[in-house]
Amino acid sequence: MEILNVEILNPKAKKLLMNLMDMKLIKVSKSEFKRDKFFELLKDLRKEESPSLEDIQKEVKAVRKQMNDGE
């Protein structure tokens, strides 16, 4: 078995794919595409550098100070 992602450029191609599916020659699934997009997004997010603990603490202190000054 081989899994391929297919981008349909012409509506006639979709009809051909549906005919092949009706003959039980192929299985069409949209979930694979969504899963691939999710993993691409996750990969991109992991590339970004996480803030250091010190940076997080500074931000928390700044927000707390802003909240206390506003009351």
Long-range contacts (C-beta under 8 A, 24 or more apart in sequence): 3-32, 5-32, 5-33, 5-36
